[in-house]
């Protein structure tokens, strides 16, 4: 991965990522306010009202409040702004790496040198497993149809369900479930449908990340797209809103830099144009990947296996977007789809779109 794309493939626990983002935000001068629930957005003024009655205004308000985004519902209404079920769900479990390494049957699964991830598939179900928390825990994700309410399950009922789910898998998978910690939880997988817009007409508000495009996890691109959003937004703001250099020699008078809101509005138009097409394709490709992995028709499943063995369909005539969203290939196991996902340069594409829309 690093040799081909210039960076390694990283699996990061959400809490660790939050810590990294916080550290860099504070270092860059950001002020973080905890316990500050937004109760109303003023789109025209670029302001938010907080639960304590205070008001915070800025040149640009960014709604990055996740799949259950309050900002999205306020912008678009409940009809357009609600996440929807995909028909799939996942039981998440964890196992201790020390126990795995001490088990002769499982020792090779938790490779502390390569940090390899694992994927097992079968008709109607799949199991993904990978190291987290500084290689102290092994995350096990058991994907299945969203056709059972587990909200009242006890730990024993969860364990029984998971064991039944993997009863036809190889012994290592069954053993992983046997030794899993009693903290299993089922998560119905929801996604945000393509939205009519991500911005307010005033150009003072923008949705990003899961608030704009939450998706299923079968392409492992959800966090990556959020990071792409951040890189794209930084790039377009640099292009549109960077103030001119000070006069030389600088004037002794103190000047105040004001934001050109026409330029800011253009920046958001470029951002939305540049991001939407790619995001919607990745959303479709991710859910398509889940359906490919869970394919139940025997003939179609043979095509899936053939594509997996060949690292993709090897069909040079098929566009990458079609390959990822319509073919019997699983995205992450297809070299052309991986290239399309991981070799993408969001800042470069933003510059191209900015020039075209100038």
PyMOL commands that set and color helices and strands:
alter all, ss='L'
color gray80, all
select helices_A, chain A and resi 2-5+14-27+70-81+97-101+155-165+171-179+210-213+222-241+261-293+298-309+320-326+331-333+335-342+346-356
alter helices_A, ss='H'
color red, helices_A
select strands_A, chain A and resi 38-42+47-50+55-57+61-63+83-96+118-122+125-132+137-145+185-192+205-207
alter strands_A, ss='S'
color yellow, strands_A
deselect
rebuild
show_as cartoon
